[in-house]
Amino acid sequence: MFATLSSSYDITNVIIEGGAETIRRALDAALVDELWVFKSQATTNCSEYINMNDVIEQLDIECVSEQSSGTDTEYRYLING
């Protein structure tokens, strides 16, 4: 699908905003070169979620920006490799 978007429509950027399974698959397939993380003080009762702190620790990334976004903090990471 991404190859078709690139070759047929000249699309070079896609935002993936999905659940735990979607995000995990995109990361595992090395389709992600930039990661935006919004950290909140809120907690979740969801049974399936990704702890982004664990994901960030496993990736070879560089934090290129950090800023407040309402009550959250927005982090922008570039994935090396």
Residue frames relative to the residue before (quaternion, step in Angstrom):
aa qw qx qy qz dx dy dz
M 1.0000 0.0000 0.0000 0.0000 0.00 0.00 0.00
F 0.6837 0.4799 -0.3001 0.4607 3.61 0.87 -0.91
A 0.6135 0.5385 -0.3475 0.4614 3.59 1.05 -0.69
T 0.6514 0.5096 -0.3077 0.4705 3.59 0.98 -0.82
L 0.6309 0.5248 -0.3321 0.4650 3.59 0.95 -0.81
S 0.6844 0.4912 -0.2790 0.4610 3.56 0.96 -0.89
S 0.7618 0.4041 -0.2238 0.4541 3.58 0.70 -1.05
S 0.7516 0.4094 -0.2261 0.4652 3.61 0.90 -0.81
Y 0.8126 0.2572 -0.1054 0.5124 3.57 1.04 -0.70
D 0.3917 -0.7463 0.4504 0.2945 3.60 1.33 0.05
I 0.3518 0.7153 -0.5148 0.3156 3.58 1.05 0.81
T 0.1198 -0.8269 0.5486 0.0298 3.56 -0.74 1.06
N 0.7559 0.2813 -0.1728 0.5654 3.59 1.28 -0.22
V 0.0042 -0.7752 0.6310 -0.0283 3.53 -1.00 0.91
I 0.2672 -0.7352 0.6000 0.1676 3.56 -0.96 0.88
I 0.1189 -0.7701 0.6241 0.0568 3.55 -0.83 1.02
E 0.0654 0.7753 -0.6214 0.0924 3.52 -0.52 1.20
G 0.2521 0.7933 -0.5051 0.2279 3.51 0.01 1.28
G 0.6700 -0.4657 0.3909 0.4260 3.45 -1.33 -0.25
A 0.7906 -0.3392 0.2323 0.4537 3.52 -1.34 -0.05
E 0.6770 0.5024 -0.3002 0.4463 3.59 0.87 -0.91
T 0.6619 0.5111 -0.3029 0.4572 3.59 0.90 -0.89
I 0.6770 0.4841 -0.2915 0.4715 3.56 0.88 -0.94
R 0.6467 0.5223 -0.3212 0.4537 3.59 0.91 -0.89
R 0.6645 0.5050 -0.3088 0.4561 3.62 0.90 -0.88
A 0.6531 0.5064 -0.3186 0.4641 3.59 0.95 -0.81
L 0.6573 0.4919 -0.3075 0.4812 3.59 0.98 -0.81
D 0.6694 0.5059 -0.3004 0.4536 3.60 0.90 -0.90
A 0.7022 0.4453 -0.2601 0.4909 3.60 1.10 -0.68
A 0.4176 -0.7302 0.4438 0.3088 3.61 1.31 0.13
L 0.3613 0.7383 -0.4872 0.2950 3.59 1.00 0.84
V 0.6575 0.5118 -0.2901 0.4708 3.57 1.28 -0.22
D 0.0411 -0.7991 0.5993 0.0231 3.57 -0.86 0.98
E 0.7566 0.1857 -0.1394 0.6112 3.55 1.33 -0.12
L 0.1068 -0.8032 0.5859 0.0102 3.54 -0.93 0.93
W 0.1117 -0.7665 0.6306 0.0482 3.56 -0.84 1.04
V 0.0545 -0.8065 0.5884 -0.0215 3.56 -0.68 1.11
F 0.1501 -0.7577 0.6309 0.0731 3.53 -0.92 1.00
K 0.1291 -0.8033 0.5796 0.0455 3.56 -0.51 1.19
S 0.1200 -0.7905 0.6005 0.0070 3.50 -0.97 1.02
Q 0.5123 -0.6168 0.4971 0.3316 3.53 -1.25 0.38
A 0.5378 0.6400 -0.3922 0.3838 3.57 1.27 -0.33
T 0.2842 -0.7342 0.5897 0.1798 3.55 -1.25 0.49
T 0.3112 -0.7525 0.5518 0.1799 3.55 -1.25 0.32
N 0.3111 -0.7230 0.5838 0.1994 3.52 -1.26 0.49
C 0.3661 0.7439 -0.4835 0.2807 3.58 1.29 0.18
S 0.4369 -0.7036 0.4963 0.2604 3.55 -0.99 0.81
E 0.7741 0.2248 -0.1414 0.5746 3.61 1.13 -0.55
Y 0.2803 0.7275 -0.5816 0.2323 3.53 -0.51 1.21
I 0.3993 -0.6818 0.5496 0.2713 3.53 -1.27 0.30
N 0.3031 -0.7022 0.6121 0.2010 3.55 -0.90 0.92
M 0.3090 -0.7974 0.4879 0.1750 3.58 -0.18 1.27
N 0.5529 0.5837 -0.4082 0.4325 3.61 1.12 -0.41
D 0.6608 0.4913 -0.3044 0.4789 3.60 0.99 -0.82
V 0.6412 0.5249 -0.3226 0.4576 3.59 0.97 -0.84
I 0.6645 0.5201 -0.3023 0.4434 3.57 0.85 -0.98
E 0.6549 0.5202 -0.3149 0.4487 3.59 0.97 -0.80
Q 0.6962 0.4821 -0.2698 0.4583 3.61 1.12 -0.61
L 0.6830 0.4960 -0.2816 0.4562 3.60 1.19 -0.41
D 0.4087 -0.6446 0.5807 0.2833 3.53 -1.28 0.48
I 0.2140 0.8067 -0.5063 0.2168 3.56 0.08 1.32
E 0.2282 -0.7333 0.6225 0.1507 3.50 -1.38 0.30
C 0.3390 -0.7228 0.5652 0.2080 3.57 -0.81 1.01
V 0.1320 -0.8248 0.5484 0.0395 3.57 -0.61 1.16
S 0.8044 -0.0055 -0.0469 0.5922 3.59 1.24 -0.16
E 0.0448 -0.7543 0.6549 0.0115 3.49 -1.30 0.60
Q 0.1866 0.7877 -0.5694 0.1433 3.57 -0.77 1.00
S 0.5558 -0.5894 0.4680 0.3530 3.53 -1.26 0.44
S 0.0239 -0.7615 0.6477 0.0004 3.52 -1.15 0.77
G 0.7746 -0.1695 0.0670 0.6056 3.55 0.16 1.27
T 0.7809 -0.2434 0.2111 0.5351 3.58 -0.72 -1.07
D 0.6148 0.5400 -0.3380 0.4649 3.60 1.32 -0.10
T 0.3048 -0.6792 0.6140 0.2622 3.52 -1.38 0.03
E 0.2411 -0.7748 0.5747 0.1058 3.55 -0.86 1.04
Y 0.0760 -0.7781 0.6234 0.0113 3.55 -0.85 1.06
R 0.1270 -0.7669 0.6246 0.0749 3.57 -1.01 0.83
Y 0.0779 -0.8068 0.5854 -0.0192 3.54 -0.72 1.18
L 0.2300 -0.7070 0.6445 0.1787 3.55 -1.21 0.61
I 0.3143 -0.7476 0.5579 0.1763 3.54 -0.91 0.96
N 0.3261 -0.7575 0.5403 0.1671 3.57 -0.73 1.11
G 0.6692 0.5310 -0.3598 0.3752 3.51 -1.13 0.58
